[in-house]
Amino acid sequence: MKGIEMLPFLTKEQKELLETSERNYKRFARVYFQILSISENEAIVKVWQLENQAKRYLSEKELIDRTKAVFERILPESVQLHVRPVAFDRVELNNFSITDVEVKMNRLGLKPKDLVHLLNINKSQLSLILNKERGLTKSSKAMLYYMFKYIENEPGREPDISPEVVLKV
Amino acid sequence: MTHLFEAIKQIAKENPDGFTVKIPSLEWVIDGYIAAYLETQNCFGDEGLLRVLEHASKHDKIVGGWKNKDNKQFYFDSDKQFPGKEDAIEFGRKQKQIAIFDLQTFREIRL
């Protein structure tokens, strides 16, 4: 486990427990742990999940719960565990790029003018957002990511898009 | 067997973080409770995979594996899947496992 060297006080049994848990969560759930820091009274552990075969994803609350169980009987009682969870959609969101925007637009049959309409912005604003040299800003990423998620997950609902696209579908 | 051997090796190569599949279909095991057989502990490399395939063929036809980052070896095991928790826990204890895994809730159950 990344950062395990920060826990030199671990017994052999505790180390084996941690390594087994790390292996199991990685193998079965694509959940990963990293010990970020440890002090006399606090330990900070990051936990995140990547894409998995079951397409099942834990919420931040569930990731925190799993992490606390992993570190049970591991940390000294005086050390409070703080968990930094990153749920799968956050990872996907953080990695969302202009290439992903293009892929989704193709898949959904959306043209730039549709995005202009859906997002209620003008063409030059859209060009600025999708500037490849600049890349997506944090807020643009979130805006586009969740917009596409909404469209993809609402079967039967036609987004309010231009007539040409409706006819094409 | 050769075809299955090569197929599992390929799955292993593509999934160094781990995998668990049914044989011979190679369908991923994604529900129930899963526990490993003691008999296939510490099976690694080609020889280990052959042993695991032989064991799994005679038992529950589930094979899994993961890459050990310390020694870069690929470890394999033969596994059993249970619909119910209690049976899985009992089996896991008999097989001297440290934990079993609930694939539905993605929760490890320490024994």
Interface residues (C-beta under 8 A of the other chain):
Chain A: E16 L17 T20 S21 R23 N24 Y25 K26 R27 F28 A29 R30 V31 Q53 A54 R56 L58 E62 R66 A69 V70
Chain B: D17 G18 F19 T20 W28 I30 D31 I34 G64 W66 I98 A99 F101 L103 F106 R107 E108 R110
